[in-house]
Amino acid sequence: MATQIAQVSIKNIDDKEGLEEVMVALKNIDGVTGIELHPDNDVALVRYEDTETSIHALTAAISTVDYVTQPFPVDAPQNPHNNR
């Protein structure tokens, strides 16, 4: 359907190696078109094609590198970083 942007918590990632592992995990998902890491804010923004993958796949990929995540669409009311 369309490109979506999800905000994923990376709060438990506190080293360069962990950030690299998350990047690799996300890049390996078909449909992910872009990743922006913002470790100072404990979030990653992930662009993906919703016809090829889902927010659940993002969570699953990051959980394979032993980090707990809570993904939200960027504009979702439950997103703690939603400034709208």
Secondary structure as UniProt FT lines:
FT   STRAND          3..9
FT   TURN            11..12
FT   HELIX           16..27
FT   TURN            30..31
FT   STRAND          32..38
FT   HELIX           39..41
FT   STRAND          43..49
FT   TURN            50..52
FT   HELIX           55..63
FT   TURN            64..66
FT   STRAND          72..73
FT   TURN            74..75
FT   TURN            77..78
FT   TURN            80..81
//
